[in-house]
Amino acid sequence: MSHDPKHHHSHDHSHDHSHDHGHDHHHHGDGHDHHHDHAHDWHSDRYVADWIARDAHRMAERMPILEALIAAVPFPAEAAIDVLDVGCGAGVVTEAVLDAFPAARLTLQDFSEHMLARAKEKFSSYDRAIRYVRCDLQDPAWPQQVGGPFDLVVSGLAIHNLQDLAAMATCYEAVHGLLKPGGCFLDYDHFDKFGGVPLHQHSMKVAGFKAADPVWHRHPTAVIKAVT
């Protein structure tokens, strides 16, 4: 999760889709709660490295949230599920999924090539099926770029970086379209800063989800579980 409202340029969609990642101009995805300083340079390797180093100090407060997210996954631990991490950043949410579901196959999407490189480095020792996709959540073609369908889609502090409720709703529709019947979307984000949890629950239902309910909530952050 990362966010970078200034980078509407250089989305270079020609990026190598061998590790293409979905990162909208404003999100990376690992609980990058950027404090909305709007000065992020996700295209700078040094900036990303410094950001990850600072972000590591937040892991203690984030662990209960990640635990709630993992506990809400509606599949048995041994299930060979296909999982997409939207706005994966350096892989904080992906790591929790990999640890809890040893047979899971992961696709990590992000906008920042440097965040994706950090995630690739983090998981280089994992003998697991992991794909990396660089793409922009504001590009209507991003769902085709990440592939699918998926059993589970997760996202951590990423989608809010679209900064626009309509764009977030469009993203929820895209996620719904990427899920298999009986699939689940677990979105960990700062919903209260953008309209509130009930509004996002409504947006997810309008997107086609049968239900969308918070499984963890402490203002301004929540984890919403939406099911197909």
Stockholm file with secondary structure:
# STOCKHOLM 1.0

chainA/1-228         MSHDPKHHHSHDHSHDHSHDHGHDHHHHGDGHDHHHDHAHDWHSDRYVADWIARDAHRMAERMPILEALIAAVPFPAEAAIDVLDVGCGAGVVTEAVLDAFPAARLTLQDFSEHMLARAKEKFSSYDRAIRYVRCDLQDPAWPQQVGGPFDLVVSGLAIHNLQDLAAMATCYEAVHGLLKPGGCFLDYDHFDKFGGVPLHQHSMKVAGFKAADPVWHRHPTAVIKAVT
#=GR chainA/1-228 SS CCCCTTCCSCCCTTSCTTEEEECCTTCCCSSCCCTTCCCCCTTCHHHHHHHHHHHGGGHHHHHHHHHHHHHTCCSCTTCCCEEEEETCTTTHHHHHHHHHCTTCEEEEEESCHHHHHHHHHHTTTCCSCEEEEEECTTSTTHHHHHCCCEEEEEEESCGGGGCCHHHHHHHHHHHHHHEEEEEEEEEEECGGGTTCHHHHHHHHHHTTCSEEEEEEEETTEEEEEEEC
#=GC SS_cons         CCCCTTCCSCCCTTSCTTEEEECCTTCCCSSCCCTTCCCCCTTCHHHHHHHHHHHGGGHHHHHHHHHHHHHTCCSCTTCCCEEEEETCTTTHHHHHHHHHCTTCEEEEEESCHHHHHHHHHHTTTCCSCEEEEEECTTSTTHHHHHCCCEEEEEEESCGGGGCCHHHHHHHHHHHHHHEEEEEEEEEEECGGGTTCHHHHHHHHHHTTCSEEEEEEEETTEEEEEEEC
//
